[in-house]
Amino acid sequence: MALDKIQQAVKSSAQAEAERVLEAARQAAQERVAAEQEAVAREAERQYQAATRAIDEEFARKLLQVKGAAGKQLLAKRNELLARIFHEARQQILTGDASQYAEVMRRLLDCAAGGLGGKLRIHPSERAVFAGILASFNAGRDRSKQLVVDETKPLAEPGGFIFVGGAFEVDQTLDTLLKDMEYELAPRIAAELFQD
């Protein structure tokens, strides 16, 4: 019986030791699993944040591209509209009241020629208008200070004139005048037409 008791005691002791080792192994395994889970969660969060940043950066880049393209389209449309406005202004001047047109040309001629004589380049279709202007302009002027139409170099487009006086020319064509006006007024017109 004593041997049975010894065997029972050894067996109990071995079983208790085995349970203690097993419990320690379980505890170590749980701690390792928890640490690995935490490491995986941290890595997943890091990858998520990196992917989110990359998506945000890509979105911002594409948004900037779209805004840039839209801005170019808007600018092209604004420029097209402004060009149309000035084209229509040119047409209205050419087809409007002939007496007003003649008066404007007379004032421009006074400014361009002053007291000088010289030649005037005009479009052939405007001979009648400028004949009247030149008749009144030249009346009472000395022959050397009179203006004549330069028949050798007519303008390609109607609207305005080029005064040639000696060694200089003064361009008073509608195209030039309207381009100058467009350059000066385009920012203000665009601001009024395209208020945000």
C-alpha positions, 0 to 999 in steps of 0.5 A: 500500500505504501507503494500505491500511495507513493505512486499516487503522490508522484502521479498527483505531483506530476499531474499538478506540475503538468497542469501548471506547465500547461497553464503557463503555456496557455497563458504565454500563448494567449499573451502572444496571440494578443500581442500579434493581434495588436501588432496586426491591428496597428499594421492594418491601421497604418496601411489604412491611414497610408491608403487614405492619405494616398486617396486624398492626395490623388483626389486633390490632384485630380480636383486641381486638374479638373478645376484647371481644365474648367478654368481654361474652358471658362476663360476661353468662353469669356474671351469668345464672348468678349471677342463677339461683343467687340465684333458686334460693336464694330458691325454696329459702328459700320452699319449705324448712323452714317452722320455719327460715324462721319463725325467720329472719323472727323474728330479722329482725323483732327487728332491724328493730322492736327495742322499737318497735311498728308495722305489718308488710307481708307477702304474704297467703300468709304470714299463717299464718307471721307470725301465729305469729311475731307472737303470740310477738313481741307476748307480754308487750309493751305494747299501744303496742309491739305489731306488727300486719299491715298488711292495706291494703298487702300485698306483691306477692311472698312472702318477708320483710316490710316493717316500718313504724314511725312515720316510717320503713320497714325493708325485710326482703323476700327480694328486698332481702336477696338483692340485698344479699347478691348485691352483697356476695358476687357478686365472691367467688362469681364468683371461685370459680365462674369461676377461670381 
